[in-house]
Structures are given as structure tokens and as C-alpha cells.
């Protein structure tokens, strides 16, 4: 379809420009274009602020030397063509879909190290477009030859479908690299699935076409509570991470062509490796990571049971061994490179090795996936760092449209960074005390503790709520069973966990264990928060047990909720 649409506009001078669909809708030989990365120009900015890297490749503007072998052709990749460079841009060559050598596509690269979000990416695009239009490389007396820097096959002949072709109307296939929070990425994934037509103006400019490999993980994928995760509490950053990993995992069911990267089956490619991506959400994903994904693999689009991977009802699926047995293999590597999906995901959970095994595998092809390692950049106008992603299979643009395209891309990135400036907070759950906790006598009296520091749980003598009607406001939605019930529960719960961790020689650290909150109808509301060690699977977990104190009218001394916990001493909680 690329060729048909392109030639229809090219050969009819009076016809209006019709946007071309991205390569996912094109002829298979164009669809498989290998857009290998120019690592240096997609590298992070020197000061760590948000950058925009761009690549524009055209299968209709290319260079030919029939006598050049495959190795020498590959060596000419990403080298400057005809000394055409400018401020933050250069014309290079890429191998495209060719596997036989002797042909290279033209590719412009915009330097993402220096082009910032909110900067001059549009001016850079205009500069390269003006240079190409003024150059008119394929016009004039044939043959039109150029040299490619350091190529053993110089000169290369410039070819194009028509010698009279207007350079301003040549179509280019864009790719954009920029930092993006996982929850912002997930918003684009949802939109891409919801609006399948790439020409729909309601789509974000960063939404690519051809999402066949994208598996959108929703909260319904957690309906069986895998790893004890409540689907209703899962945040969008976790869903984005899970969608990315599961998509690359299940795509392995499709055999790779030699030297074809798994990136070709999705439109969202992480340039930051997966261990670093996991760091963004690990506090929200307890338990064994592969066990989680082995269950998530039981579902396909719309959370329907995928019977190719699992048996049983969707509410309680039983995984087979299929997902664990999937692998990627690149037969073109010597020796052939292979990565098993279970090994890859399990390694992410352990954050070992680094880079992760899929990123390591992709080095046998072009090193695109995870090619920037652990690097991240700060999002626009923020100190928050986010992973780098490449947005692929974007709608084609003509040379004359590249300036506006970069302007629109910059605007879209700024909006996403503003809308997702703050990471989604973990959904707080009210936790009851463990069954092992015995409730103390309910007779009224002052609170007492075992201050001996022996590690045992304190004895809590509850205090009845004050009898004065003016001091007992009606509990709000988040303040229930004040005083006696909740205070007993939190004391027992905390001390039980503290003792368990101390016995395991992994004492928990306490952060903001008692945090003064806002007063609501005369009550002081506080949160109790604990940080557990990673071995317990609940690092940075927040137990949102609301306590209340009616100030100045609590009988018999009441609770001193302002007392901080010191030195992890359980006795200091009350």
C-alpha cells in the first residue's frame, strides 16, 4: 500500500496529498524494514533533561551499488551520506528490507542528545527539509553518485521512482525517542487499541499503527488475584509495565526471521532496559515475577481466557507449560542467539543479569531493545525521571511536513509529561490484624505498654471513646471504629510483624510510622506506614490504617498519637 498511495500522489501533480499509512499496513517487503538504531544520536541528553530523538527513513529515496556485498553494505549503515549534515541533523543510510546487499535507504537522524522537549526540534526538521529540497539529489544528468563516509563501495548511485520527483513530497517513516512515564505509555496503549484507524485525527501523534503484537493488560487480567494482587487496586504504571513485558513475551510464539528484532511486532519499544523499568513498579508487584506473568499469559484481549496457554475458568486459570517454553532465536547470529521467556522474566524479578536477557539477545540483531541500558531522562519541567521509549510505525510524513510533525510531537510530549507529572500512588488498603493477634481485654482504662524492649508485643488496654456528645463526631467514610478497635488492631498488627522480622534478622524500618494528619470534625487523622524488606515482598508497602483521636476530651489520658516511633521500638508506638 505504501507504493500504491505514494505513486498515486507522485505521478499526479494536481492531486492533494493523502497521508500514507504506516508500514504495518504496507507491502511485506516494506513492512520488514530493519530500522537499526544509531545509538549515539538516540543517547540521553547531557544534563538529563527530556530530549527528542527522531529518525526519518524512506524506502523511496535510496542508494545502489550492485557490486557491494552484504558485509560492506551493512558497514555503511548509519554513516553520513554526501557530507549532508547540519546542526543536530545528518543524512545517513540504512539497510531497510534488503538482505542481499548493494542497496541502502536514505535516513535522516535528529540528534536527541541536543534537541530538547520544548526546544527547537521543528527548526531542525525544517533545516534538513530545506537542504533536501534545495539539493534535489536525483535530478539532473544520470547517474547521480554520492559517497558514503568510510564505505568500501563508493560511489553509490542515487535512485528514485521518478527523476522529476519533487523532494518536498517524498514520504518518510518517522520514529520518535523520548522519556515517558509508564502510566503515560499505558494511556497511549489504551488509545491505540481503542482507535485502530491510524488516520483517525483523535489519535495521539505518538500512536503507531499495527498493534497486532500489543497485548493490553487490564485490571481484569488480575481477576484471580495472582501473587495476591487485587486487580481493583492495580495502578496504570503497573498495567503499562505488564502490557510491555507480556506483549514481548507472547510475541515469542511467532518465529523470528533471521536478524529480525522482536521490536517489529510492537509499536512501543523500550530503549531503557527492563530491569530499570521494573524498578519503577517493583514496590507494587509482590512475589515471583514469572509466576505473575505465567498467570497473566492466560488472557488475551478483553481478558478472555487464552486456551492456548491455560485451562479452567477465567476466574481461576491453570497455566500450562507453554508460556514458560517460549523462546526467541536469531539464526543469523554465529552461533545462533537464543533467549527463553521464563529465564528473561525471572531475571527481571531478580534484576540479574544487567542488561536483562531480552535486551542482551537483541544485541545479536541491532541492539535496539534496552539499548540505552539504565539511562533515563527527566520529564519536561519536572525532576521526575522516566524511562526512554521509541515510538514506532508512526504515520508517514512528506518532507515539507516534517517541521510541523516535530512541532506536534513536541506538543504531545509536553502534554503527556504534564498530565502524568506525578507517579500514581499505590492504592491503600485497610488491613486487619493477623489472626495470631489476640485482642486485649476490652475494659476501659489507660494505655500501657511493655517498655522493656524485649521485642514482645505490648499489652494494650483500650480506651473507650469519650462520653461527651460534643467530642464524638460522626465517623466519616475513612474514619471508622475509632479508638478502641483500630488502635488495638494497629498495635497488634505492627508488633506481630515487627517481631517476625526481628526474628528473621531483617528488622523492618519505620518511616513516618505516626504521621499527623488533617483534623476532620475535631479529630486528628493519622496514617500508619511501614517499609518491609524486599524479602517479604512488600517493600515500600503502605498500610493505611486510619486512627483518630478526639483532642482535649479523651478520658483517662487517651492516646498520644503525636509520639514518634524511635529506634524501631515497638513500645514507642503508643
N, C-alpha and C positions, 0 to 999 in steps of 0.2 A: 504493500500500500504506500510505503514511502515513495517508491519510484513513480507510481501512477499519479499520486497527488502532486508530486514535485514537478514532473514533466508537464502536467496539465497547466500549471501556473507558469512554468518556464517558457513554453513554446507559444503561449497565447499572451501577447503583450498587453492586451486590454483587460484581461481577466483580473478580478480582485484577488488579493492574497487569501488563501484558505489555510488556516492553521493545520499543520501536519500532526497526525497522531504520533505519539512516541513509539519507540522501536518495538515495544511489546505487541503492537498491532501490525508490525511491518513484516516484510518478507523474511523467512527464516534466516537467509544469509546475512541480512542486516541485523536481525534480532540478536544474533550471537556475537555482536561486536564486542571485542575484548577491550574495554577501556582501562588499561593498566594505569596505575597511579604514578604521578610524578610526585614522589614523596616530599621533595624539598619545597615544592610550591603548594602543597597542602599541609605543610607543617604549621605548628601553632605560632601565634604572634609572639614577638619577643617579650612584650610586657604582660602576656597572659590575658589580655582583653579579647573580646569577641571579634573574630575575623570572619571574612567570607572568601573562601577559595572557589574558583569556578573553572570548569573545563567545557569547551565547546568543540565537539567533533563533527565532521561532515563526511559522509561516505560519498559525496558528490564532488568533492574537491580533493584530488589525490595525486600521488606521485608514483611513477612507474619506472622500473628498470628490470626488464625480463631476465637479465643475466645475474641478478643478485640472489644469492642463496638464502635459505631460511635464517641461518645464524647471523649473517651480515645484515639482513633485513631487520631482525629483532634488535641488533646492536644500534640501529639508527633510531629506535624509538626514543621519544622524549628529548631528542636533540633539536637544536634551533635550526629552522629552515630559512635559507636565503638571508640570514642575518636580520630577519624581521623581528625586532624587539622594540619595546618601549617601556615607559615607567610602569612597572608591575604587570606587564604582559609580555608574552612571547609566542611566536608561531612555532609549533613543533609537529612531529609526525607520530602516528600510532599505527599499529598493525591491523586494526579493525578486524573484520571477519576472515581475512586471508590467513591460510595456514601453509601456503606453498612458497611464500617469499616473493620478493620482487614488486610488492605494492604496499604503500603506506597512505593512510588517510591524513588529511590536514587536521590539526587540533590546536586551538588556542588555549593557553593556560593563563589564568589570572592569579596572581600571587597572593594567597590567603594569609601569608605572614605579615603583609603590609597593608592589605585592604581591610579596613575595619567596618564592623556594623555601625551605621551612622556616618560612614566615611564617603569615599569617592569611587566606589565600585562602578557606578554608572558612567562616570567620566572616563574610567579606564576602558570600559567596554566601547564607549564612543571612539576613543583613540584608536583601538585596534580595528574597529569597523571602518573608520575614515582611512586608515592605512591600506586596508584591503581594497576598498573602493577606488582609491587613487592608483593603487598598484595595477589592478586588472591583470593578474598574473597569467591567465590563459589566453589573452587576446594578443593579436599581432601575428608575426610570422612564426610558423611552427618549424621545428619543435621549440617549445619554451622549456628550457632546462634550468634547474636550480641545484645548488649544493646543500647538503645536509651536514651539519657540523660533525666532523670526525668519522663520516661514513666512508667505508671502503668501496662503496658502489657509486660514488659521484661520477658524473652528474645524474640527476633524476629528472624524468620528463613530467611536466605538469599535464594532467588530463582533466577534462570536464565534459559533461554531456554535450555542450554546445559552445563553440568558440566565441559566439556573440553573447553569451550569457552575462547578465548584469550581476556583478559581485554583490550588490546590495540585496539581491533576492536569494542568495544561497542559503539553504536551511542548515541549522546547526542543532545538534542534540546536546542540551545542557546537563550538567551535573553541578550540584552546589554542596560545599562542605562548610559546616558551621557548628558551633556548640549548641546543644539543645537538651533541656531537662527531659528526663524520661517521661514525665507526665505530659509534657508538651508534645513529645513524639507520639504518645498514645492518642492524643487528640487528633493528630494527623492520620494515624492509622484508622481510627473510627470513621473519620470523614472520608477517607479513601474507600473504605468498604461500603459506606452508606451512599456515596455518589460515584458510581462506577464509570460514568462517561467522562473521559479526560477533558472533553471540550466544555463541560458544564462550567459556567462562569462562577458558580457558587463554591467551586473547589479552591482550596488554597494552592498558591502557585508552587508550593513545595510538595504537593501530592503528585506522585508519579502514576503512570498507567501500568496495567498488567500486574495486579496484586495476587496472581494465582498462588504464589508461594507464601503470601502473608496469611497467617492464622491468627485472627483477633481473639485473644483470650479475654473473656468477660468474667464477671463475678459468678456466673452460673457454672463456670468450669470448676469452681470450688464447692459445688453443692454437696459433695461427700466429705467436706472438711478435711482435705488432705493435710498431713502434718499438723492437724489440729487448727488449721486456719479457717476462720469464719468468713465465708465469702462476702457477707454483707459489710464486713469491716475492711476489705481489701482496697487499698488506695490505687490511684491511677498510675503512679510511678511503678508500683509492683506489677500492675497489669501490662504496662509497657515493656518492662524487663522480661516478663514471662512470654509475652507475644513474640518478642525478638528471639529469645532462646528457642521457644517451641517451633517457630517458623523455620529457623535454620536446622533444627533437629529433624523435623519431619520431611523437609525437602530432601534429606539424605535417602529417602525411599526412591528417589529418582536418580538413575545412573548419570554421573557426570561425563561429559565429553572430555577428551584429553585437553588439559590446560584450561578448562572452563571453570571459573570460580563459582561457588555457591551463591555469590552475590547476585548473579544473573537472574535468580528466581525471586528476588525481593526488590523493593524499591527503597528500602531503608537499610543502609549499611553502616555498622559501627566502625569508625576509624580508631576509636579508643577500644582497647581490648576488654574482654568480657569480665576478667577479674575486677577491673576498675569499675565497670558497670554494676557489678554485684555489690560493691562497696556502698553504692547509693541506696540500696534497699535491704541489705543483709539483716538489719535490726528488725525488719518486718517479716522475715522468712525464716521461721524456726525449722529445726530438724534437717534431715538428709535432703540435699537439693535434688539428687536424681530421683529419690522416691517421690518427691513432689511432681517432677516433670513426667515421670512414668504414669502418674495418675492424670495429669493434665493432657497427656497424649491420648487419653481415652475419648477425647471430644474433638469434634470438627466444628465448622462454622455453625453459629447459633447454638452451641453447646449440645448438639446432637451426639449421641453415642457413636463413636467410630469403631465399628465391629471388626475392622481390620487389626485393631490393637487391643481390644478389651472385650470381655464378656460381662453379662449381668446387667442390671438396670443402671440407668444414668446416675441415679442417686447413690449407688454403691457399686461402682465398676470394679472388675477384677482384671488387672493388666496381664497381657501375655508377655512373652519374651521378645516380641517383635521390635519394639522401640529400642530396647537395650542392645539389639543386634544390628541396628543400622550403622552404616559407615560411609564415609566419603573416601574415594580413591582417585588419585590423579595418575593415570597410567603413563602420562608423558614424562613424568619425573623419572630420574635414574638415580637410585632404584625407585620404583613406584611409591608414592607417598599415600599414607592411609591414616584416617582418624576415626575411632569408634565413638559414637554419640554418647554412650554411657560414660566412657572414660572422660570425654570432654566435659560433660555436665558435672560429673563427680569432682573433677579437678577444679571447676569454678567454685564449688562449695568449699573446697579446702584452700582455694586461692593458690593453687600449686598445680602445674608449673606456671611461670610467668614468662612470656605471654601465655594465655590459655591455649589449649591444644588445637582448637579450630583456627585461631589466628596463626599459630605455628604451621598448621597444614597449608594455609593459604599462601604462605611464603614460597611453597613449591610452584605456585602459579604466578601471582603478581604481587603478593604481599599487601593487598588492599584491606582485607578484613582485619581490624585491630592493628593496622599498620603504624599508627601513631603511639602504640604502647599505652602507657599510663597517662598520657598527656590529656589535659582538659583545659578549657578556657572559661573565663568569667563571662556570664551572660551580660547583655547590654545594660549599662547603667546599674550594675549590681556587683557585689563582692562574691556572689554565689557562683561556684564553678560547676560546669556541666560537661558531659562527655561530648566528643566530636562525632558527628554523623555526616554521611554523604547521602544526599537525596538524589535518587536516580530516576531514569526513564521519564524525565520531565518533558513537557510539551515543546516541540521544536519551535525555534525562532529564526527568522531571517536575519541576515547581517544587520540590516537597518533597524531591527527591533531589539538588538542586544542592549543598547543603552537603557531603554525603558524596562526591559526584562530585569536588569540588575537593580534598577531603582525599585521595582515592585518586590523583588526578592528581599532587598534590604528592609523595606517597609514591613513585609510579612514577618521577618525575623524579629524586628523590634517589637511588633505587636505580641508575638508569641512569648518573647522574653519578658514583656511587661505583664502579660496575663498569667504567666507561671513563674513570677519572680520569687515566690516563696514555696518551699517544698511542702507537699501535702503532709499534714500531721497524721501520725498514727491514730487510728480510731481507738478511743479509750474505752476500755471495758470495765465494768464493775465486777470485781472478783469477790467471791465468798471466801471465808476462811477454809483451810483444808479440813477434811473430815477428822484428821488426827487432833485438831484443836478442840479442847474441852472448854465449854463456856463456864465462866466463874459463877459463883453464887450471885443471884440477881438482887440480893437485898441491898438497899441504898447504903451509901457510905462513901467516904473519900477514896480516891485512887491511891493504891500503894504499889510499890514495885520492889523487886528483889535487886537491890543496888549492889550486890556483892560482886557483880562482874563475872559470875561463874558460867555464863553462857546459857543458863536456863531461861525459859520463858517467864516473864513477870506474871505475878498474880494481879489481876485487875479486878478491883471491886467497883462495879458500875455505879454511876450516879444517876438518879432519876432526873428527868427534865424538871426545871423549876415549876413550882406550883402557881406562880403569879401568871394570870392570863396575859398580862401585857408583855410578858417576857417570852411567850411561846407563840411565835408567828406560825402561820400555816406552812408546812413544808412545800417547797417548790418542786418542780419535776426532777431536779438534780440534787435535792436535799431530802432524803427520806430516812426514817428510822434514826433520827439524830440521837446523839449522845450514847445511850446505853448499847444499843445493838451494833452500830457502826464502829464505835470506839473499841468495843470488845473484839470485834472481828479483825480490825486492822492491827491491833496489838498482837493478837494470837497469830494472825497470818504472817506478819513481819517476823515475829520471833521464831516461828516454826521454820521459815525459810532461812533466817539468819543462822540458826543452829545447824541446819542441814548443810549449808555452805561452809560453815566454820569446820564442821567435822570432816568435810571433804578437802580441807586445807585450801579452800578457794573462797575466802570471805568476800561477801558482797560489799561493794562500795555504795555509799548512800549519798545521793545528790538531791538537795532540796527536799529532804525527807518530810519536813514540815514547812510548807510554804504559805505564808499569809495570803489570803485571797480577798476578794471584794466582799463588802458587807451587803448582805441581802436581807432586807427587812429586819435589821438588828442583829443578824447572825454573821459570824465570820466564817467564810467557806475556805477550806484548805484542800490541797491535793497531797496525796502521799505517793512518792515516786521512788522506785528502786532501780538500780542498774545491776543486772546479773552478769556473771562472766559468760563468755561465749559457750563454754562447755555445757551450760544449762539451756542453751538455745533461746534465751530471752534477752540478749544484750540490748541495752537501751530501752527495755520494755517499761511502760508506764502503767502502773496500776492506779486507776482513777477512782479511789475510794473517797467519797466526799464526807468530810466531818464538819460538824457545826458546833459552835459554842455561843451561847447567849451571854454576851459580855455584861458584867456588872450585876447579874442577878442569878447566877448559878449557885445553888445551895451547897453548903459543906465544902467550899473551896473549888469544886468543879475541875475542869481540865485546863492545864496551862498549855494551850496549843502553840504558843509562841516560842516554846523552848526548843532550840535546835538539837539535833542528834549529834553527839560528839564521839569521835573515835569508834564508830560502829558499835557503841554500847547500847544493847537492847533496852537497858533500864532507862536510858535517857529519852525514850520516845514519849513518855508521859510526864 
